[in-house]
Amino acid sequence: MHTQSKGPLLNMIKTPLLYRIMLFVLLFVLISGVTGSWLIAQKKLLFPFHFGIYGSAGKVILFSIISFLLLTKDRILGIALDRPTWRNFLWGASIVVNVGLFFFFAPGLIGSSQFSDAPVLSLLTHATLWGAGMSIVLAVFGWKYMFQVWDRFRKELVISLSLAIGFYFSFQYIFKLWPYLSGVVLVAVSNMLMLTGFQVQIIRPLTLLVPGFAVTIGEYCSGIESMFLISVLYIMIGCIEWQKLRFKRYFLLFPLLLIGMFGLNIIRVYGIILAGVWISPEIAAKLFHTYLGMILFMVYFVIFLTWAYPSLLQPKPGKEQI
């Protein structure tokens, strides 16, 4: 008789650490959505002032977290998370202060044309974004926990950071495939809209027009980021768990995993367009430029860990199979 091996990440389901990670992701998405939407609306600030470097920051951070959890496996659960104290709430207040300072400094850049025209103000504006990010980390996890993680898993943190940097730069090459995926999304979404009673017009190459609303299925609608992210993480799981893998299942599941991720992205784009038609085009435009895709990725990945991941591993001998 056999029992199914759970694997390292599955053991974290329903633990305080997972809840803290989810809170971190939600706060990061919220702050990124507020500041990022404003920067995108002010188009002249995004690249001349180097704010464009944060474009894939959410995916890189998420990759770092998951790769770190894979490398530390169950050992990370050995570090206890303290209950929130006044210090956590103080760091939470620091998030609000940094976001407020961002909106205090950033409008001053509108009168300049590039970073070198206002270097001090540009650095201060960038510093508020970094300060908000660090405040989120400390508000959610606390200094004590982060110090213990650094002290015990310094090597794994360095490896995760190195992998994240590699992920960021290698993605620049994979990212060139986005027009092909965007074309598929365009056709799929237009057919879904027509099936639900909308009049749809496609303006080549990638613009979709419905009554009162038009959207271009650009790079961030293609789903390339999430598909590349889940592919790299899937390969990492295979490398770490190779001694326990059921290889046939592992290779057969991979294309299904990608298809599911791509399908979820199509549903996301379809839902945002409905929001543009039924609610307001402005809301839809902001949703396209938020980390909504990252939240859906997290949900999808947790479902994968819960239902599919255990079946990839060899059962442990000598116990009842479930």
C-alpha positions as CSV (number, residue, x, y, z in Angstrom):
1,M,0.0,0.0,0.0
2,H,1.2,3.5,-0.7
3,T,0.6,7.1,0.3
4,Q,1.1,10.0,-2.1
5,S,4.1,12.2,-1.5
6,K,3.0,15.8,-1.0
7,G,6.1,17.6,-2.1
8,P,7.7,20.6,-0.4
9,L,5.4,23.4,-1.6
10,L,2.2,21.6,-0.9
11,N,3.2,21.3,2.8
12,M,2.9,25.1,2.9
13,I,-0.8,25.2,2.0
14,K,-2.9,26.5,4.9
15,T,0.2,27.6,6.9
16,P,0.8,31.1,8.3
17,L,3.7,31.6,5.9
18,L,1.4,31.1,2.8
19,Y,-1.1,33.6,4.2
20,R,1.7,36.2,4.8
21,I,3.0,35.6,1.2
22,M,-0.5,36.1,-0.2
23,L,-0.9,39.3,1.9
24,F,2.5,40.5,0.5
25,V,1.4,39.9,-3.1
26,L,-2.0,41.6,-2.5
27,L,-0.3,44.7,-1.0
28,F,2.3,44.7,-3.8
29,V,-0.4,44.5,-6.4
30,L,-2.4,47.3,-4.8
31,I,0.6,49.7,-4.6
32,S,1.8,48.8,-8.0
33,G,-1.6,49.3,-9.5
34,V,-2.0,52.8,-7.9
35,T,1.5,54.1,-8.8
36,G,1.9,52.2,-12.1
37,S,-1.4,53.2,-13.5
38,W,-0.5,56.9,-12.9
39,L,2.9,56.5,-14.5
40,I,1.5,54.8,-17.6
41,A,-1.1,57.5,-17.9
42,Q,1.8,60.1,-17.9
43,K,3.4,58.4,-20.9
44,K,6.4,60.8,-21.1
45,L,7.6,59.6,-17.6
46,L,7.7,55.9,-18.1
47,F,11.0,55.4,-20.1
48,P,12.8,58.7,-20.1
49,F,12.9,58.6,-16.3
50,H,13.6,54.8,-16.1
51,F,10.3,53.8,-14.5
52,G,9.9,51.2,-17.2
53,I,12.4,49.0,-15.4
54,Y,9.6,48.1,-13.0
55,G,7.4,46.7,-15.8
56,S,8.1,43.0,-15.1
57,A,9.1,43.6,-11.4
58,G,6.0,41.7,-10.1
59,K,6.8,38.6,-12.1
60,V,10.4,38.7,-11.1
61,I,9.6,39.1,-7.4
62,L,7.0,36.3,-7.6
63,F,9.6,34.1,-9.3
64,S,12.1,34.9,-6.6
65,I,9.6,33.9,-3.8
66,I,8.6,30.6,-5.4
67,S,12.2,29.6,-6.3
68,F,13.3,30.4,-2.8
69,L,10.5,28.2,-1.4
70,L,11.5,25.4,-3.7
71,L,15.1,25.6,-2.6
72,T,14.4,25.8,1.1
73,K,11.6,23.2,0.9
74,D,10.1,22.3,4.3
75,R,13.0,23.9,6.2
76,I,11.5,27.4,5.9
77,L,8.6,26.3,8.0
78,G,11.0,25.9,10.9
79,I,11.2,29.6,11.3
80,A,8.2,30.8,13.3
81,L,6.3,33.9,12.3
82,D,5.5,36.2,15.2
83,R,2.0,37.7,15.6
84,P,1.7,41.2,14.3
85,T,2.8,43.9,16.7
86,W,2.7,47.7,16.6
87,R,5.9,47.6,14.6
88,N,4.2,45.8,11.7
89,F,1.4,48.5,11.7
90,L,4.1,51.2,11.8
91,W,5.7,49.8,8.7
92,G,2.2,49.6,7.2
93,A,1.8,53.3,7.8
94,S,5.2,53.8,6.1
95,I,3.7,52.2,2.9
96,V,1.1,55.0,2.9
97,V,3.7,57.6,3.6
98,N,5.9,56.4,0.7
99,V,3.0,56.3,-1.7
100,G,2.0,59.8,-0.6
101,L,5.6,61.1,-1.2
102,F,5.6,59.4,-4.6
103,F,2.5,61.5,-5.7
104,F,4.1,64.5,-4.1
105,F,7.4,64.2,-6.1
106,A,6.4,62.5,-9.3
107,P,4.2,65.4,-10.8
108,G,7.2,67.6,-10.6
109,L,8.9,65.5,-13.3
110,I,6.2,66.3,-15.8
111,G,7.9,69.6,-16.7
112,S,11.2,67.8,-17.5
113,S,12.0,65.6,-20.5
114,Q,14.5,63.1,-19.1
115,F,16.2,61.8,-15.9
116,S,19.2,64.1,-16.3
117,D,17.0,67.2,-16.3
118,A,16.0,66.6,-12.7
119,P,18.3,63.9,-11.2
120,V,17.6,64.6,-7.6
121,L,13.8,64.7,-8.0
122,S,14.0,61.6,-10.1
123,L,16.0,59.7,-7.5
124,L,13.7,60.8,-4.7
125,T,10.7,59.5,-6.8
126,H,12.4,56.2,-7.4
127,A,13.3,56.0,-3.7
128,T,9.6,56.3,-2.7
129,L,8.8,53.2,-4.8
130,W,11.7,51.2,-3.2
131,G,10.7,52.5,0.2
132,A,7.1,51.4,-0.3
133,G,8.4,47.9,-1.4
134,M,10.6,47.5,1.6
135,S,7.9,48.7,3.9
136,I,5.5,46.0,2.5
137,V,8.1,43.3,3.3
138,L,8.7,44.5,6.9
139,A,5.0,45.2,7.5
140,V,4.1,41.6,6.5
141,F,7.0,39.6,7.8
142,G,8.8,41.9,10.3
143,W,12.5,42.5,10.9
144,K,13.0,39.5,13.2
145,Y,11.7,37.0,10.7
146,M,13.6,38.5,7.8
147,F,16.8,38.5,9.8
148,Q,16.4,34.8,10.7
149,V,15.7,34.0,7.0
150,W,18.9,35.8,6.0
151,D,20.9,34.2,8.7
152,R,19.7,30.6,8.0
153,F,19.2,30.7,4.2
154,R,21.7,33.2,2.9
155,K,22.9,30.8,0.2
156,E,19.4,30.1,-1.0
157,L,18.5,33.8,-1.1
158,V,21.6,34.6,-3.2
159,I,20.7,31.7,-5.6
160,S,17.1,32.9,-5.8
161,L,18.2,36.4,-6.6
162,S,20.6,35.1,-9.3
163,L,17.9,33.0,-10.8
164,A,15.5,36.0,-10.8
165,I,18.1,38.2,-12.6
166,G,18.6,35.4,-15.1
167,F,14.9,35.2,-15.5
168,Y,14.6,38.9,-16.1
169,F,17.2,39.1,-18.8
170,S,16.3,35.8,-20.6
171,F,12.7,37.0,-20.7
172,Q,13.7,39.9,-22.9
173,Y,14.4,37.4,-25.7
174,I,11.2,35.3,-25.0
175,F,9.2,38.5,-24.9
176,K,9.7,38.9,-28.7
177,L,7.2,36.2,-29.2
178,W,4.3,38.3,-27.9
179,P,2.9,39.4,-31.2
180,Y,2.1,35.8,-32.2
181,L,0.4,35.0,-28.9
182,S,-1.5,38.4,-29.0
183,G,-2.8,37.4,-32.4
184,V,-4.3,34.2,-30.9
185,V,-5.8,36.1,-28.0
186,L,-7.3,38.6,-30.4
187,V,-9.1,35.9,-32.4
188,A,-10.2,34.0,-29.3
189,V,-11.6,37.1,-27.5
190,S,-13.3,38.4,-30.6
191,N,-15.1,35.1,-31.1
192,M,-16.1,35.0,-27.4
193,L,-17.5,38.5,-27.7
194,M,-19.5,37.6,-30.9
195,L,-20.9,34.5,-29.2
196,T,-22.1,36.7,-26.4
197,G,-23.9,39.1,-28.7
198,F,-21.4,41.9,-29.3
199,Q,-20.7,43.5,-32.6
200,V,-16.9,43.2,-33.1
201,Q,-14.6,44.7,-35.6
202,I,-10.9,43.8,-35.9
203,I,-8.5,46.5,-37.1
204,R,-5.2,45.0,-38.1
205,P,-2.8,44.2,-36.7
206,L,-4.0,43.8,-33.1
207,T,-6.9,46.2,-32.4
208,L,-10.3,45.0,-31.4
209,L,-13.3,47.4,-31.6
210,V,-16.6,47.0,-29.9
211,P,-19.3,49.7,-29.7
212,G,-18.0,52.5,-27.5
213,F,-14.7,50.8,-26.7
214,A,-11.5,49.9,-28.6
215,V,-8.4,48.0,-27.2
216,T,-5.1,46.9,-28.7
217,I,-4.1,43.4,-27.7
218,G,-0.5,44.4,-26.8
219,E,2.4,42.6,-25.2
220,Y,0.9,42.6,-21.7
221,C,-2.3,41.0,-23.0
222,S,-0.4,38.2,-24.7
223,G,0.1,36.0,-21.7
224,I,3.8,35.5,-22.5
225,E,5.0,36.6,-19.1
226,S,2.8,34.1,-17.1
227,M,3.5,31.3,-19.6
228,F,7.3,31.8,-19.3
229,L,7.1,32.1,-15.6
230,I,5.2,28.9,-15.0
231,S,7.5,27.1,-17.5
232,V,10.6,28.0,-15.7
233,L,9.1,27.1,-12.3
234,Y,7.9,23.8,-13.7
235,I,11.4,23.0,-14.9
236,M,12.8,24.0,-11.5
237,I,10.3,21.6,-9.8
238,G,11.5,18.8,-12.2
239,C,15.2,19.6,-11.3
240,I,14.6,19.6,-7.6
241,E,12.2,16.6,-7.4
242,W,13.8,14.5,-10.2
243,Q,14.5,11.5,-7.9
244,K,10.8,11.3,-7.0
245,L,9.2,12.2,-10.4
246,R,6.8,10.2,-12.4
247,F,8.5,11.3,-15.7
248,K,5.7,10.3,-18.0
249,R,3.1,12.3,-16.1
250,Y,5.6,15.2,-15.7
251,F,6.1,15.6,-19.4
252,L,2.5,15.0,-20.3
253,L,1.2,17.6,-17.9
254,F,3.4,20.4,-19.1
255,P,1.5,21.3,-22.3
256,L,-1.8,21.0,-20.4
257,L,-0.4,23.4,-17.8
258,L,0.6,25.9,-20.5
259,I,-2.8,25.6,-22.3
260,G,-4.6,26.3,-19.0
261,M,-2.5,29.3,-18.2
262,F,-3.0,30.7,-21.7
263,G,-6.7,30.1,-21.5
264,L,-6.9,31.9,-18.2
265,N,-5.2,34.9,-19.8
266,I,-7.8,34.9,-22.6
267,I,-10.6,34.9,-20.0
268,R,-8.8,37.8,-18.2
269,V,-8.7,39.9,-21.4
270,Y,-12.3,39.1,-22.2
271,G,-13.4,40.1,-18.7
272,I,-11.5,43.4,-18.8
273,I,-13.1,44.3,-22.2
274,L,-16.6,43.5,-20.7
275,A,-15.6,45.9,-17.8
276,G,-14.8,48.5,-20.5
277,V,-18.1,48.1,-22.2
278,W,-20.4,47.8,-19.2
279,I,-18.6,50.0,-16.7
280,S,-16.1,52.4,-18.2
281,P,-13.2,52.4,-20.7
282,E,-11.0,54.2,-18.2
283,I,-11.4,51.4,-15.6
284,A,-10.6,48.8,-18.3
285,A,-7.5,50.7,-19.4
286,K,-6.2,50.7,-15.8
287,L,-7.0,47.0,-15.3
288,F,-4.9,46.2,-18.3
289,H,-1.9,47.8,-16.7
290,T,-2.2,46.3,-13.2
291,Y,-0.9,43.1,-11.8
292,L,-4.3,41.4,-12.1
293,G,-2.5,38.8,-14.2
294,M,-0.2,38.1,-11.3
295,I,-3.1,37.4,-9.0
296,L,-4.6,35.0,-11.4
297,F,-1.2,33.3,-11.8
298,M,-1.0,32.8,-8.1
299,V,-4.5,31.3,-7.9
300,Y,-3.7,29.0,-10.9
301,F,-0.3,28.0,-9.4
302,V,-1.9,27.2,-6.0
303,I,-4.5,25.1,-7.7
304,F,-1.7,23.3,-9.6
305,L,0.1,22.6,-6.3
306,T,-3.0,21.3,-4.6
307,W,-4.4,19.0,-7.4
308,A,-1.7,18.2,-9.9
309,Y,1.7,18.4,-8.2
310,P,1.2,15.5,-5.8
311,S,0.4,13.2,-8.8
312,L,3.8,13.9,-10.3
313,L,5.7,12.3,-7.4
314,Q,6.3,8.7,-6.7
315,P,4.2,7.4,-3.8
316,K,6.0,6.4,-0.6
317,P,6.2,2.7,-0.2
318,G,4.7,0.8,2.8
319,K,1.7,3.1,3.5
320,E,-1.9,3.3,2.3
321,Q,-2.4,4.9,-1.1
322,I,-4.9,7.8,-1.3
